[in-house]
Each structure stands twice: as structure tokens, then as C-alpha cells.
Amino acid sequence: MSSPRGFLINRDYTRLWGGHAVSTVGDYVFDTTLTLWVATEVVKGRSWAPVAVSGVLLAVGAAVLVVGPLAGVFVDRWSHKKIMLNSELVRAALVTVLMLLSLAPVHTLPVGLWLACIYLTVFALNAAGQFFSPARFAAVGAIVPGEADRARAAGIGQATTGAASILGPPLAAPLLFSVGVQWAMAVNLLSYLCSYAMIRSVRFPQSEDSTVAVPGTGSAARRWRQDFASGLRYFAGNRLLVALLASAVITQIGTGALNTLNVFFATGNLHASARQFGFVSMAFGVGAIVGALVAGRAVGLVGARTATWLGLIIAGVLVCAYSRQSEFVVAIVLLMLVAIPVATLNTAMTPLLLESTPSEYLGRVVAVFNPVNELAAMLSAAVAGWLASTGLAGFGGHFAGMTFGPIDTIFAASGIVIILAGCYAAIALPRERTIEPTPLEVSA
């Protein structure tokens, strides 16, 4: 499909991006508000409040791990546009129900019932997102042709998410404490409806805008199992996909420690106050925006494959340098620099995934890729937390004139792991960027 070039690549991608931008800001406002609401009102003063808040994150992870792999088959069968539209309507309805429920004073319902409603809503919202995300990924591949423009599209998406992570959370606290949690939920509701309107205006190729008839025999359940198994076999037989997933998992092992322990590193090693920790998150967000915006040019210069492994190595080196810092300002600058190659390699992976996967397998490929990465991130965070609190508690040492403690040692090891991921990617990623033939038919 040809489309006149618009503000962002082409007119249809600009509309798809607009819906994504509005919806993402709404999600950040909603997520931050919900966390604050649970902590400051629903379970206020209770000793187990941190566990209640962590339940929100567990509900998100459960949706990715449980629903994500199941959604891929349906994404490959159904119209991607209809999936996105219906997902936005479902999410708008879920937020509306919780918004109406939150009109009741907190004390009118048992705390357990409040938490159950919140967890179920978060799970359902993210379950719908497991259909939306791979459908949107496939839609970008349909309306944006060519490696360079696809890299640009991925970079714009990364930059949008980074900008939303900076703009959304600061809006949450004023909305919650000045006008109430319902208004923050209303913002998210309106963002889904706005996204629905913009996606509906996108013109898709005819092949992408209709339900796909997937061959198969027997019952619907049997056909689903056949399609799901076929997708797994295709993924396992594709050298590039396996190499990308392995590289991503190894990277998650390294970055999980940063996400989990950075607050303790900032207040301990960098001697910053808890109030200053917001600047740490902001620095990473700014770096992610810069990296996403330059990613398209980087892919155009060196190719997606080289941008992937080189970005990993550079990021690992910078993480090692970050682990040795004791000055807050220098560490902030380094963390911003870490985010640039991380965003670049995340962007570079998109054209590689799109070029190595036939359109009829995209949903199932993403449905394997994302949950495995989510599981790796969760395990990495758990291991890092255990090491910092138990395994390396009280650890200290000196080497080559440098002093090592538990947190900075974990960060240095994380940097080395990320470097190893880059070395693996340089060896394992095939040099050719061609779509490998489908090894099996969909039907059994």
C-alpha cells in the first residue's frame, strides 16, 4: 500500500502513532495513580502495604505470561485493525467499571474486595493489551515498508514511550490528591477512546484488514493447538529469531538488576536523597528518547544486525562505568548515555523481527518473544533482590585500588553480562536479513 508521506513517515503511520501516543500517556497516568491510590488510601497504614502494591505488578506480569502466548494465534487469524479497535473498547469499558466503583468511599468495601477488583482490572487491561501489542506490531509492518522506515517507526515508538514515561507520572499525583482517583481514570478512558478514533481512520492493506482463514481440521480447540504448535516450531526453526530471543534474554538478566536496585544504588553509593531519585528515572527516559530518535539513522548507516550487537556492547561498558560512580551528577549523565544504545538496539530489533517473519506468523512470534522476555526480567529482578539482601549482604572488598560493595558489584556483573549478550549476538545473528522459508504448514 502506498501512502503519501506525512508528518511521521506516512499519513497512516502518523495516525497510528497518534493513537499510541495518547493511549500510552493515559496508561502512565493510570498506572502511577493506581499505585499511589492503593498505597495511600486502599491499604493505608497496614504493615503489608508493600505486598499489596507489588500485587499490581504481579497482575501485569501474569497477564503477559498467561495471555500473551495464547493471544498470538488469534492475532494471526483476525484482522489486526479490528483487534486493535476492539481491544481499545474493552479497555475503555474496564476502566469505566473501575472508575464507577471508585466513586464509593474506600471504607464502604472490605480491603480484600478492593484489591481483588483492582488486580482483576489490571490483569484484564493487560490481557487486552496482549492482543493489541502484537496486532499493532504487525500493522506497522503492513503500513511501513522498508528496513530504514521500519527502524524509524520503531524509534518513534520508543521515543513516544520514553516521553510518556516522563510526562505521565508527574500528572498522576496532582490528579489523585487534588480532584480524586476518578479523574485520573477518566483521563485513561478518554485516551482509549481517542486511540480508537485514530486507529479507525487508518487505511490498511486489504489483506491486513480482514479476517484470515486459517486451514485446519477438527474442533476449534484442536485447530488452535495446531496453530500454536506450528508457531512454536517456526520460531524454533528460525535462526535469526532464536538468536534475537537469546540475546534479549541474556540482556534482561543484566538489566533486571538495574531496574530493581537502582533506588538503593542512588541513595547508598551516590549519596542522593530519595527525592532525587526521580532525576534518575528522568535521565534514563531522556536518554531513551535520544536513542530512539537516532536509531533510524544508525540502522541506516550500519544495518539492523550491527546496531543490535554493537548497542549491547556499548551499553554493557557504560553500565560497568556507572557501577563505579559515587558522584550523583556524573552517574546521571552515564545513565542517560546507557539509555541511548539500549533504545537503539530495541529499535533495531524491530526491522529484524519483521523481515525474518512472514505476516501470518507475526502474532505468534511476538507472543513468544514478549512473554519469554517478561519472564527473564522477573527472574532477574528476583535474583538481584536476593543477592542484594541475602546472598551478598555485607559483602565488601578491594581490587586494583577500587572498593566494591554488594550493589555496585551486582551492577558491574550486569554490565559484563550485557557485553556477553552483545558478543553472542555478533556471532549468532545471521548476516543475511532474508525471510526464512516456513518449515511447516499451519495445518497438521
N, C-alpha and C positions, 0 to 999 in steps of 0.2 A: 504494500500500500504506500503510495506516495502522498506526502502531505506537505504543504508549504511550510517553510522554516518559520518558526515563531520565536517568542522570547527565549524559550529553552528548547533547543534542538528542533522541535516542530510543534505545530499547534496542538496536536492531540496529546503529546507528552506534556506540554505545558499545563493542559487541563488536568491530566492525571496527577502531575506533580502538585498542582494547587490543592486538590483534594487531600493528597498525602500530607502536605504541609499543615493544613488546618487541623486535620484529624490528629496528627502527631502532637501538636501543641496542646490540643484538648486532652489527649491521653496523659501528657506530663502533668498538666494541672490536676486532672482527676487522680492520678496515682499518688502524687505528693499530698493532695488534700485528704485522700482516704487514709494514708499512713498517719498523718497528723491527727485526723479525727479519731482513729482507733486509739492512738497513744494518749491523746489529751482529754478525750471525752468518754469513749466507749469503755475503756479499761483503766480509766484514770485512777492512780493511787494503788493499783494492785501490783503485787510483787512479781507476777508473771506477765506483766505488760510487754516486755521484750519478746516473749514467746508468742504472744497474740499478734504482735506486729509482724514477726517473722512468718506467721501463718499466711499473710497476704502474699509474700514472696513464694512460699511453697505452693500456693494455689496457682500462681503464674507458671512455675516450673512443672507442676503436674499437668497443666493443660498442654504445654509444649511436648512433654514426654508421652502422654497418653493419647491425645487427639492428633498431634502432629503427624505421626506415621500413618494414621488411618485416613487423614484428610487427603493425602496425595492422590489416591486412586480416583476420588471423586473430582478433584481439581482437573485431572487429566481427561475425565469423561464429560464434564459440564462446560458450558460457556463461561469463560473467565470473567467477562463483563457481568454476567448475571450473578456469579459467585460474589464478586465484589459488592454489587448493589445490594444483594440480599444480606450479606454479612454486615453492611453498614446499618441496614434496617433492624436486624436482630440486635446489634449492639446498642442502637438508639433505644430500642424497646427495653432492654435490660437496665440501662442507666435510668430510664424513666421510672421503672418499677422501684429501684433503689432510692431514687430521688423522692418519690412519693412516700415511701416508707420512712425516710429520714425526717419527714415533717413531724413525726411523732417525737416527743421528748425522749431522750435516751433512757430515762428511768422507768418508762412505761413498759419496757420489754426486758426480759432476762438478758444478761450479758451474753450467755451462750447462744441465745437465739439471734442476737445482733451479729455476733461473729459468724454464725452459720450462714446467715443471709449475705454477709459481706464476702465470705470465702466462696460461696456458691456463685455469686455475681461475678467476682473476679475470675473464677475458673471459666464460667460461661463466656465472658467477654474475650478472654484469651483463647478459648476454644474456637470461637468465631474467627478470631484473628489467624488461627492456623489454616483456615480456608482462604482468608483474604490475602495473606502474605505471599504464598506461592502463586496464587492467581494473579496478583499484581506483578510478581516477578516475571511470569510468563507473558503478561500483557506488555511489559516493557520490551521484551524480546520481539514481540509482534509489531509494535508501532515504532521501534527504534532500530534501524538496520545498521550493520557495520560495527566492527570492534571499537573504533575510536569513539563513535557517538554513544555506544552502549556503555563504554567506560565513563564518558561524560555524564550519562544519565545516572549511573551508579554513584559517581562522585557528587552530583547534585543531591541525590537522595541522602547520602551520608552527611553532607553539609546541612541539609534541612533538619535531619535528626539531631545533629550537634547544636544547631541554632535553637531548636525546640527545647533541648535539654538545658539551655541557658535561660531562655525566655519563660518557659512553662513553670518550673518550680517556684520562682520568686512571686508569681501571681497567686499561688495556692494559699499561702498563709494569710495575706490580706483578705482574700475572699472568704476563707473559713472563719477568721476571727472578727471580721467586720460585718459581714452580711449573712454568714452561715454556710454550712456544707452544701445545702441545696443549690446555691448559685454556682458553686464550682462544678457540681454535677450537671447543671443546666448548660454551662459552657461546653462540657464534653458532648452533651446531647446535640447541641447546635452544630458542633464540629462534625459529628457523624452525618447529620442531615445536609450540611454544606458539601461534605465529601461525596455524598450520594448524588447530589445535583451535578457536581463537576464530572464525576465518572460517567454519569448518564449521557453527558454531552460529547464524550469521546467517541470517535469513529474507529471501529475496529475492522480488521480484515474479515471478510465473510466467514472464513474458516475458523476465526477466533471468536466469533460472535454467535455461535450456535452450539447446541449440544452434540458431543461426539458420540457416535455409535461405536461402542467397543465390542468386538466379537467375543463370543464366549458360549459355553454350553452349561446346562444345568441351572440350578437355582441362583438367585441374586447373590446369596452369601458365597456360593461356590465361585461364581464369576469374580466377586470381589477378591477372594483368596487367590484366584489365578492371576488377576491383575497385580495384586500386591506382591506376590512371589516373583512375577515377571519383572517388576520394577527393581526388586532387590537383586535379581540375577543380572539385570542390565547394569546396575550400579557396580556390582562386584566385578563384572567383566570389563569395565571401562577403566583403563589405566589412569587416565587423567583425573577422573572423579575420585578414584581411590587415593591417588597422591594428594589431591587437594584436601580431601577429608582428613587424611593422616596429618598433613601439615597443620590444618586448622586445630585438630585435637591436641597436638603437641604444643601449639601456641597457647591454647586455652589453659593447659597445665601451668604455663608460665604466667599468663596474665591474671589467672584467678587469684593469685596471691596479692597482686596489686589492688584488685577490687575489694578484697576482704580486709587487708591490713593497712591500707594507706592512711586511714584516720589515726592509727596508732603510730605509724612512722612519722606523720606530721607533728603530732603532739609530743612524741618522745625524741626521735632523732633530730627533727627540725626545730624543736622547742617552740612550736607555734601553739596558739590558743585554739580551743575548739571552734571559736567564732571565725578564725582564719581558715578553717578547713574548706569553707565554701570557695575560697580562691583556688584551692587545689582542683576541685571539680571543674571550675570555670576555665582554668588553664588547659585542662585536657580537652574540654569542649571547644575552646578556641583553636587548639592545635588540630583537632579532628576536622573542623571546618576548613582550615587552610589545606590540610592534606587531601580532603575530598575534592576541593576546587582545583588543585594542581594535578590530581590523579589522572585526569583525562589526557593532559599534556604528557605526563610521564609515560603512560601506556603507549601514546602515540610515538614517543621517542625510542623507547627500549622494548616495547611489547609487553603484553599482559604477564607472560611467564616470568620474564626477568624482573618486572616490577614486583611480582609476588615474592620471589625468594630474596631479592635484594632488600625489599622493605622489611622482611623479617629479620635479616641480619643486622640492619641499621637499628631497628627498634630494640633488638636484644642488647646491642652495645650501649645504647642510650639508657636502657634500664639498669645495666650494670653501673654506669656512671651515676645514675640517680640514686642508687643504693648507697653510695659512698658520701652523700651530701649531708651537711649539717647546717648549711645556711638556707633559710627559707626561700629567699628570692631566687638564688641560683637553682634550687631544686624545682621551683615553679617553672622557670624557663626550660629546664631539662624535661620536665614532664610534658610541657607543651610541645617540645621537639619530638618526644616519644610518640605523641598522638598523630603527628604528621605521617610517618611511614606506616603506622597502624591503619589509618584511614585510607592511605594509598593502596595498601595490599588488600584491604577489604573491598575496595573499588575494583581493583584489578581482577579479583576472583570472579566478578560478575560476567564479563565477556567470556572468560574461560568456561564457566558453567553453561552459558547459553550456547556457545559454539560446539561444545562437546556433547550436547544432549538434544535429541530430536524433540520437537514440541510435544509429541504425545507422551513423553516421559518426564517432562519438566516438573509436574506436580509431585510425582513420586520421588524424584531426585531431591528436590528441596525438602520433602517430607522425611527423607533420611538424613540429609545434611544438617538441618537445623536441630532436631532433637538430639542427635549424637553430640553436637557441639554444646547444647544446653546441659546435657548430662556431664560432659567433660568439665564444663565450667563449675557445675555444682560440686562435683567430686574434688576439683582443685581447690575450691573455696573451703570445703570441709577439711581437707588435708592441711591447708595453710593455717586455718584456725587452730587445728590440733597441734601442729608443730609450734606455733607461737605461744600457745597456752600450756602445753604439756611437754611435747617432745623435745623442744629446745628451750624450755623455760629456764631462765638463769644462765643460759649459755653466754660465754664471753671468751674472747681470745685476741691474740695479736699476730699479725703476719705482715711481713715486708713493711713494717712501720705503720700499719693500719690496725685500728681497733674494730672488732666485729662483735655485734650483739645479735640477738635472735631475729629481729625483724629485718635488719639490713642484710643478714646472711641469707635469709629466705629470698629477699629481693634479688640479691646477686645470683643465687642459684636459678631464679626465674629468668633472669636475663640470659644466662648460659643456655637454658632450655629453649628459649626463643631463638637464639643463634643456631642451635642444633636443628630447630624446625626449618630455618632458612637453608641450612646446608642440605638437609634432606630434600627440601623442595627443589633445590638446584639440580639435584641428582635424579629425583624421581619424576618430576614433571616432564612429560614428553615434549620434545622441541616442536613438533608439528602441532598445529592447532586446527585439526580437522575433526569432523564428527565421525566417531567410530560407528561401524555398522551395528545395527541392532542384532544381538546374538540369537534372540528367541522371538517367536510370535507371541502376541498377547494371549491368545487362547491356548489352552493346554492341549 
